[in-house]
Amino acid sequence: MSKPDNRADNAEHLQSHIDHTQANLQEAEDYLDEHASEISSVEKERIEAKNENRKNSIEAFVAEKIDEEQH
């Protein structure tokens, strides 16, 4: 028998994911600000692409958290 769906702490978990992803985004942006002239263009593009993915993830997490809070 499967466990019942307990969604009581989903919003809390989503907020944790949001906070963690925002911290990673900020850390990568700070790294680029400090070391952009020292890294290759390929590495810079890789970090920028990863940051774009992080921004998209944050938007999705926020939307999902809003949905969870309405239930």
Backbone bond lengths (Angstrom), bond angles and torsions (degrees), N, CA, C in turn:
res aa  C-N    CA-C-N  psi(-1)  N-CA   C-N-CA  omega(-1)  CA-C   N-CA-C  phi
1 M - - - 1.453 - - 1.532 109.46 -
2 S 1.299 116.73 134.09 1.457 120.41 -178.20 1.527 110.93 -80.98
3 K 1.319 113.80 157.12 1.457 119.86 179.20 1.530 109.52 -74.15
4 P 1.322 117.19 146.22 1.466 118.95 175.69 1.529 109.99 -65.77
5 D 1.314 116.44 152.49 1.463 122.12 -179.38 1.524 109.34 -74.30
6 N 1.330 116.17 107.77 1.461 121.04 178.55 1.524 108.16 -102.44
7 R 1.299 116.45 104.39 1.458 122.00 -176.66 1.523 111.85 -101.38
8 A 1.317 116.74 12.63 1.462 121.10 -172.83 1.533 112.97 -58.11
9 D 1.318 117.53 -36.34 1.466 119.05 -175.88 1.529 113.56 -109.71
10 N 1.318 117.38 14.99 1.470 119.91 -179.40 1.526 112.09 -61.51
11 A 1.326 118.04 -43.65 1.468 120.73 -179.11 1.530 110.24 -62.14
12 E 1.323 116.16 -38.61 1.466 120.53 178.33 1.534 110.95 -64.75
13 H 1.322 116.60 -43.02 1.464 120.55 177.83 1.531 110.81 -64.84
14 L 1.307 116.79 -40.56 1.463 119.97 179.09 1.523 110.41 -64.15
15 Q 1.338 117.76 -40.25 1.464 120.31 177.94 1.516 110.22 -62.58
16 S 1.312 117.06 -37.85 1.461 120.92 176.94 1.532 110.76 -62.12
17 H 1.326 116.24 -42.70 1.470 120.36 177.11 1.527 110.86 -63.71
18 I 1.325 116.88 -40.98 1.468 121.21 178.68 1.528 109.76 -61.01
19 D 1.325 115.97 -49.74 1.472 120.46 -178.56 1.524 111.54 -60.10
20 H 1.324 116.72 -44.73 1.463 121.85 -178.46 1.532 110.92 -64.51
21 T 1.322 116.36 -43.43 1.466 120.75 -178.88 1.524 110.72 -67.79
22 Q 1.342 116.97 -39.46 1.466 119.95 176.96 1.527 111.16 -63.75
23 A 1.326 116.61 -38.93 1.466 120.10 178.41 1.525 110.75 -64.33
24 N 1.328 116.97 -42.66 1.467 120.56 178.02 1.524 111.20 -63.93
25 L 1.317 116.23 -40.96 1.464 121.53 178.26 1.529 110.16 -60.86
26 Q 1.327 116.62 -48.01 1.461 120.79 -178.98 1.524 111.28 -64.14
27 E 1.319 116.31 -40.60 1.460 120.24 178.93 1.529 111.10 -62.37
28 A 1.320 116.71 -42.32 1.469 120.51 179.35 1.525 111.15 -67.63
29 E 1.337 116.91 -39.16 1.473 119.84 178.10 1.524 110.56 -65.38
30 D 1.330 116.48 -41.42 1.468 120.21 177.19 1.526 110.83 -62.36
31 Y 1.332 115.96 -41.29 1.463 120.92 178.68 1.530 110.19 -60.73
32 L 1.336 116.33 -44.95 1.465 119.39 179.29 1.520 111.28 -63.59
33 D 1.346 116.73 -41.30 1.462 120.25 178.82 1.527 111.63 -59.68
34 E 1.322 116.11 -39.08 1.463 120.55 -175.75 1.527 114.09 -84.46
35 H 1.340 116.98 -28.98 1.464 119.57 -170.06 1.530 114.82 -125.89
36 A 1.311 117.80 12.07 1.465 120.39 -175.79 1.530 112.32 -55.07
37 S 1.311 116.64 -37.29 1.467 119.13 -178.57 1.532 112.85 -76.57
38 E 1.317 116.73 -11.63 1.454 120.79 -175.73 1.526 113.60 -101.40
39 I 1.337 117.69 -11.09 1.465 119.91 -176.48 1.523 110.03 -109.88
40 S 1.308 115.11 159.69 1.465 119.61 -178.83 1.530 110.32 -71.12
41 S 1.302 115.20 160.02 1.460 119.91 178.47 1.526 110.98 -64.86
42 V 1.323 116.21 -31.67 1.475 120.49 178.06 1.525 109.83 -65.31
43 E 1.318 116.29 -45.54 1.471 120.70 179.03 1.526 110.60 -64.23
44 K 1.327 116.79 -41.45 1.469 120.83 178.47 1.530 110.34 -61.30
45 E 1.322 116.55 -44.72 1.471 120.47 178.94 1.526 111.25 -64.48
46 R 1.334 117.16 -36.87 1.462 121.09 178.49 1.525 110.81 -63.75
47 I 1.322 116.26 -44.72 1.467 120.57 179.34 1.524 110.40 -65.80
48 E 1.325 117.28 -42.10 1.469 120.52 178.97 1.528 111.46 -63.68
49 A 1.330 117.20 -39.39 1.466 120.51 177.86 1.527 110.54 -66.00
50 K 1.312 115.94 -41.03 1.462 119.99 178.61 1.530 110.21 -63.89
51 N 1.325 116.66 -39.28 1.458 120.04 177.85 1.522 111.66 -65.79
52 E 1.305 117.35 -35.91 1.471 120.32 176.41 1.527 109.44 -63.52
53 N 1.317 116.61 -41.95 1.469 120.44 176.28 1.527 110.77 -62.25
54 R 1.321 116.35 -39.70 1.470 120.02 178.52 1.528 110.55 -62.71
55 K 1.325 117.24 -43.05 1.470 120.39 178.61 1.527 110.53 -60.97
56 N 1.320 116.80 -42.55 1.468 120.76 177.91 1.524 110.81 -63.67
57 S 1.318 116.98 -40.23 1.462 121.25 178.69 1.527 110.79 -63.91
58 I 1.312 116.52 -43.15 1.464 120.12 179.54 1.532 109.94 -60.09
59 E 1.319 117.15 -44.93 1.466 120.52 178.19 1.529 110.84 -59.01
60 A 1.315 117.02 -43.27 1.464 121.29 -179.80 1.533 110.70 -66.68
61 F 1.338 117.05 -42.37 1.462 120.26 178.47 1.527 111.09 -61.65
62 V 1.337 116.58 -42.97 1.464 120.81 179.94 1.529 110.28 -62.53
63 A 1.312 117.19 -45.27 1.466 120.74 179.04 1.529 110.83 -61.98
64 E 1.322 116.44 -41.64 1.462 120.14 -179.99 1.529 110.68 -68.05
65 K 1.334 116.91 -37.84 1.469 120.55 178.37 1.528 110.39 -63.85
66 I 1.324 116.95 -43.03 1.472 120.75 177.93 1.531 109.50 -60.10
67 D 1.322 116.37 -43.02 1.459 120.80 178.17 1.537 111.11 -61.96
68 E 1.313 116.44 -43.89 1.469 120.87 179.82 1.525 111.49 -63.22
69 E 1.324 116.59 -39.49 1.472 120.61 -177.93 1.529 112.03 -69.54
70 Q 1.304 117.32 -19.37 1.462 120.88 178.84 1.521 111.85 -83.16
71 H 1.325 118.35 -9.65 1.465 121.22 -179.76 1.487 112.25 -98.84
